[in-house]
Amino acid sequence: MKLVKDIDNNQNSKKISDKEAEEAFKTILLWMGEDPNREGLLETPKRVVKAFKEYFKGYKEDPVQVLDKTFGDVDGYDDMVIQKNISIQSHCEHHMAPIIGKAHVAYIPNERVVGLSKLARVVEVFSKRLQTQERLTMQIANTLMQSLDAKGVAVTIDSTHQCMTMRGIKKEQATTVTNYYLGQFKEDLSYQNRYLRLISNSKD
């Protein structure tokens, strides 16, 4: 089965040094009307570069490799495995504003299971990139389905987009929910309905 091929968005661009990035942030501070040489801002470009490395570390991580190790000693367990309330901190690709929410992930194993922490890790890898919520939901589901050779996968994301709450239309209470189903979750509504019922019991 063909695995998800991750696109390296930097493959055609030259390596940018930390110093060059810091100079770019100094330019942005000037554009804002600030003085990057005043005491409170002297170290800000360096701090922002360090923060951005954390925000977008997913570009340097391989979600398929995260799922490389699986376990077969599960006594034939073949029902869904659900992990609820996985926290998400991402950034939208349109305004680079934060996306804050939670993900619910389920898969139906095909003889082998993966370590529980790896499900949250895959969510983390894809979240730490510029994203749309729709693509993020699909990337997580497709990677789990293909890497685990699962019988089915379901992914739900419920999040707040600060490009909507802090700017633009400014609807502070608006949340966005996306769902994506593969395999038995898509073909058999009984699985899908049971999954939705179980995640609906999640605590806020």
C-alpha positions, 0 to 999 in steps of 0.5 A: 500500500502506498504511504502518504508522501509528505511534501517538503515545502522548503525543497526549492528554497535556500536555507534561511539562517536564524540571523536572516530570520531575525533581521526580517522580524526587525523589519516587521517591527519597523513596519508596525511603527516600533523601534527594534533598538529600544531596550524592551525589543532588543531580544524580541527577534531572537525570541520570536525565531525561537518560538517559531521553531517550536510553532512549526517544528512539524515541517522537520518531523515525519508522521509516518516514522512516528507510526513505524513501531506496532505491536501484535500481542493484543490477543486478537483485539479488533474493535475501535481504539479511540483517543479523545481530547487531544489538544491542538495548537496550530496556525492558519495558513491564511493569517498565521493566527492560532488555531486552538482546539482538540482532536478525537482519533479512532482506528480499527486495527488490522492485527496490530496496534500502535502505542497510544502516545503515537496517535497524539504524536501524529496529530502534533506533527501535522498541527505544527505546520501552517494549516487549514482545519480541513486538510489537517483532519484529512492528513491525520486520517490518511496517514493513520489509515495507510501507515497502520494498514487499518480497517478504518479510521475516524478523525474529528477536530473541534477548534477555534480560529483566532483569525475569526475571533480576534480579527475580521468578523470577530465572532468569539464563540464560533467553533469549527468542527470537521470529520473525516472517515475512512474504511469501515467508519465510512462504509458502516454507519454503525461504526460511525454512529458508535464513534460519534456517540463515544466522543460526544461524551468527552469532557470540555 
